[in-house]
Amino acid sequence: MTDTAKYDGGQDMKYEIKNRFTGEVQFTAEIDCQEDDNAAVETVADLRGADLRGANLRGADLRGADLWYADLRGANLWGADLRGADLWYANLRGADLRGAIEELKEEKDE
């Protein structure tokens, strides 16, 4: 995963979600965490409970992301790479999942 996490020394970490095609930062999420959580977030996107309502995540690299209880209402996830992502209890109401669904189905069929 090409996303990066930056711990600011407080209770929040800024997590940059990058486009899987261009590598450009598409969205920066602020995540409540402790300093020792930093290493885990850098290897797997820990976005549990993140407020990503309406976020433009088109083509985002979210492989293996932990999106438990994330609020993705109205988010644009068109063509996002969600292989291995954990979407347990994520709110996807109104989210655009075109292109992302095919990738999830392909992984399931393998």
C-alpha positions as CSV (number, residue, x, y, z in Angstrom):
1,M,0.0,0.0,0.0
2,T,1.4,3.4,-0.9
3,D,-0.5,5.4,1.7
4,T,1.4,7.2,4.4
5,A,0.7,8.0,8.1
6,K,2.1,10.9,10.0
7,Y,1.9,11.0,13.8
8,D,1.8,14.6,15.0
9,G,2.7,13.9,18.6
10,G,-0.9,14.3,19.9
11,Q,-3.8,12.0,19.8
12,D,-4.3,12.4,16.0
13,M,-2.6,10.9,13.1
14,K,-3.0,12.2,9.6
15,Y,-3.4,9.4,7.0
16,E,-2.9,10.2,3.3
17,I,-5.0,8.1,0.9
18,K,-3.3,8.1,-2.5
19,N,-4.6,7.4,-6.0
20,R,-3.5,4.0,-7.1
21,F,-2.7,5.2,-10.6
22,T,-1.0,8.5,-10.0
23,G,0.2,8.3,-6.5
24,E,-1.2,11.7,-5.7
25,V,-2.8,12.4,-2.3
26,Q,-6.6,12.3,-2.7
27,F,-7.7,12.6,0.9
28,T,-6.2,13.1,4.3
29,A,-8.0,11.5,7.2
30,E,-7.3,12.4,10.8
31,I,-7.3,9.3,13.0
32,D,-7.4,9.2,16.8
33,C,-4.5,7.0,18.0
34,Q,-1.6,6.5,20.3
35,E,2.0,7.0,19.3
36,D,2.7,3.3,19.3
37,D,-0.1,2.7,16.8
38,N,2.0,4.4,14.1
39,A,3.9,1.3,12.9
40,A,0.7,-0.7,12.4
41,V,-1.0,2.1,10.4
42,E,1.9,2.4,8.0
43,T,1.6,-1.3,7.0
44,V,-2.2,-1.6,7.0
45,A,-4.5,1.4,6.7
46,D,-6.3,1.5,10.1
47,L,-9.3,3.6,9.3
48,R,-11.7,2.1,11.8
49,G,-14.5,4.5,12.5
50,A,-13.0,7.2,10.1
51,D,-15.4,9.9,8.9
52,L,-15.0,9.7,5.1
53,R,-18.4,11.0,4.2
54,G,-18.5,12.4,0.7
55,A,-14.7,11.8,0.3
56,N,-13.4,11.6,-3.3
57,L,-11.6,8.3,-3.2
58,R,-11.9,7.5,-6.9
59,G,-9.1,5.1,-7.8
60,A,-7.7,5.1,-4.2
61,D,-5.3,2.4,-3.1
62,L,-7.2,0.9,-0.1
63,R,-5.8,-2.6,-0.3
64,G,-6.0,-4.4,3.0
65,A,-7.5,-1.3,4.7
66,D,-9.3,-1.8,8.0
67,L,-12.5,0.2,7.5
68,W,-14.6,-1.3,10.3
69,Y,-17.4,1.1,11.1
70,A,-16.0,3.7,8.7
71,D,-18.6,6.3,7.5
72,L,-18.3,6.2,3.7
73,R,-21.8,7.6,3.0
74,G,-21.8,9.3,-0.4
75,A,-18.0,8.6,-0.9
76,N,-16.7,8.2,-4.4
77,L,-15.0,4.9,-4.5
78,W,-15.2,4.4,-8.2
79,G,-12.4,2.1,-9.3
80,A,-10.8,2.0,-5.8
81,D,-8.6,-1.0,-5.1
82,L,-10.4,-2.6,-2.1
83,R,-8.8,-6.0,-2.4
84,G,-8.4,-7.4,1.1
85,A,-10.2,-4.4,2.7
86,D,-12.3,-5.1,5.8
87,L,-15.6,-3.3,5.4
88,W,-17.3,-4.9,8.4
89,Y,-20.2,-2.6,9.5
90,A,-18.9,0.3,7.2
91,N,-21.7,2.6,6.2
92,L,-21.6,2.6,2.4
93,R,-25.1,4.1,1.8
94,G,-25.0,6.2,-1.4
95,A,-21.3,5.4,-2.0
96,D,-20.2,5.0,-5.6
97,L,-18.6,1.6,-5.8
98,R,-18.5,1.2,-9.6
99,G,-15.3,-0.6,-10.6
100,A,-14.5,-1.4,-7.0
101,I,-17.1,-4.1,-6.9
102,E,-15.6,-6.0,-9.8
103,E,-12.2,-6.1,-8.1
104,L,-13.8,-7.4,-4.9
105,K,-15.7,-10.1,-6.8
106,E,-12.5,-11.1,-8.7
107,E,-10.7,-11.6,-5.4
108,K,-13.6,-13.7,-4.0
109,D,-13.5,-15.9,-7.1
110,E,-9.8,-16.6,-6.9
